[in-house]
Structure formats: C-alpha cells, structure tokens
C-alpha cells in the first residue's frame, strides 16, 4: 500500500506563529497568489480592457508598463522608507496600498488615470513578495528555508494557473473593473489573515534608510540581483509572444491556446517546488541547473514551433527550469544581504520585472528585424546563459575573496 508523502519535519528553532505555522504559510502563499493575479490578470483581459476604454491593444499595454514601473520603483523606495517597521507592520501597510490601488483602478474614468492607478498598485508588489519570503524563512529552521520560500512563492505560479484565467472569465462576463474589484477584496482578506496569523516580530527602530542602502554594497548581493535581471529574461522573451506563436506558427485550435497557458502555469508551479527542494540540499547547484537547463530547453523550443506536442513539452519545461531559479536566488540573498535583508529580498522582484522588460524588448527587437518567432528561443537561451555566466562569476569572486561560503555549494 502506497503511503502519502510526508511533510518536512517540524523545525526545532523558528519564530512561532500565533496560530500555527501551517496557517501562517497558507496566508502568505494566498497573498502571493492574490498579488500575482493582480499582475498577470490584465494580460488575459487586455482586449476587454482596451475595448471599454476605446483604446488600441498597443495603447492598452501601457497599463502593464505602468504597473511594472511601479514595481521597479516601489520595491527599493518603500523598503527603505519602512526600514524601522517590523516585517508584519510593513506587510500590513503594503497590503493596504495594494488594495487601495486596485480599488482606485476601478474608479478611474480615463486611460491616463487608470495607468496612474496601476502604477500605484505596482508600488508594493516587490516588497510584498520579498518580505513574505523573509517571514516564511523566519518561521522554519535554517535547513528548511528553501522549502518555506518555495512554498510561499508558489502562489505566483498558482496565480498564472488559476487566478489569471479566472480574471479573464470575470472580465469577459462582468467587465475588467469587476475583476479588479474581486482582486482588491481578496487583498483585504489577505490583510485580515496577516493580522491574525503572522507573528508580531520586533521592529528595528534603530535601523535607518542609509544603513539599509549601505549594506547593499555587498558584491555577492549585486551579482545575484544581476543574475536575476538577466537570467529570468529568457522566459519572458518567449511568454510575451506565446499566444502569437500558437496562433500564427503552430496554428493550434483557438480553444487550445488556454490549454497551453495552463501547461505553462503547471510548469511554473513544478519549478517553484522542485527548485525549493534542491535549494535545501545544494543551493548553487539549484541555480546552475535552472539557468543551464532553461538555456538548453529554449534552444529546443526554437526547433519545435510546428510540432504541437513537442511544443507543449517545451512550454512546460521552460517555466519549470526558470522558476526553479526563484527560491535559489531569494535564499542566496538572505545569506549575503546582512543588514539589508528586506531591501535585497524586495529588489529581487524588481530584478524579476527588469528581466520581464528586457525579455519582452529583446523579443520585440528580434521580430521587428524579421528574424522570426524561432529566434525568440535563441534569444531567450542567450539571456539564460548570460544569467548563468553572472552566477558563476559570483561563485568565483566569493572563492577568490577567501570568504567562507554560508551555504553548501556544488563542490
């Protein structure tokens, strides 16, 4: 008789949540799911969004740009300004801003004001993810940090698998404003959950924004962030144009486009969990496999665009490898950030959005110069390989500096 897989053993040293670790981790995962849905929802409901505001699809896309800009600016800015707050206090403040931005989005009458509202909604995004990961890691012993971080960040993958399609359904039947209303209400539920289930840690009132910024001068932190900004880009070079590839190159039936999107979301979910499992064993190996594996799979992607079954396999494997990188980089930042833990964790998601912009821009350039859709896989592989080079450089610099590695490396 086959027995069900057992959860990780209960750690012996961690911050005890007031109502149990399971409830605390669930609400943090639910929070990343809600915020992830708020980010990805517009991609599926862009046609209805554009139609209701009398915009072209290209002009409607500026709302996505405004949100991404909010993420990149908000992550360091809010984290620095909130340096003296406890993590629980900062989480609650960020959720208030997230809910406000979504509710503001549904009230704005013009495209320009909607873009302002989306910019405001993006401001807390990076800090929410980063602090959620730190809080999760603080509730388990050191050897289980990767598992806890991966568990919480899996909410992002679930948002692509469940949240974004549900938002598209709500927008198609009730309008995009109703979709954002639901997301905002879910944000309020997350606020209540954090208030009740997340432990009240002690704020560092002696901390200062300058101290937080100064601690970011660590070479390992900067190289890890650079690896993220480049390494994640390949995934977005492909994901941005996946629907166009399916419709214009692979010529799959219209109903199956959503199926490929679900397969992509499943790959993200598997990658987050597999990456977290490997991080607790060999952190550097997890990152190297994620970046190297994704480069190989992306090269394969460029050769199977006319083969629906093989393309489906590539659509699963690409996010599996790339998303496996997330827990590794987040955990590595915890090892080297020192007094800038919160800022470094938040900037990881700024780097993720820079990768989003970099990958989409590279894809647009390749298509504009008539290289064809197959070039997207090659371009994506180059970005993954670039991220791998930066990560290997970080390991080399660390070893040559004579520092003792905090985590077990691949050697």
Secondary structure, DSSP 8 states (H G I E B T S, - for coil): -----------SSS---TT-HHHHHHHHHHHHHHHHHHHHHHHHHHHHHHHHTT--HHHHTHHHHHHHHHHHHHHHHHHHHTTTS-HHHHHHHHHHHHHHHHHHHHH--SHHHHHHHHHHHHHTHHHHHHHHHHHHHHTS-GGGHHHHHHHHHHHHHHIIIIIHHHHHHHHHHH-HHHHHHHHHHHHHHHHHHHHHHS------TT--HHHHHHGGG-HHHHHHHHHHHHHTHHHHHHHTTHHHHIIIII---HHHHHHHHHHHHHHHHHHHHHHHHHHTT-HHHHHHHHHHHHHHHHHHHTT-TT-HHHHHHHHHHHHHHHHHHHHHHHHHHHHH-GGGHHHHHHHHHHHHHHHHHHHHHHHHHHHHTT--THHHHHHHHHHHHHHHHHHHHHHHHHHHHT---SS----
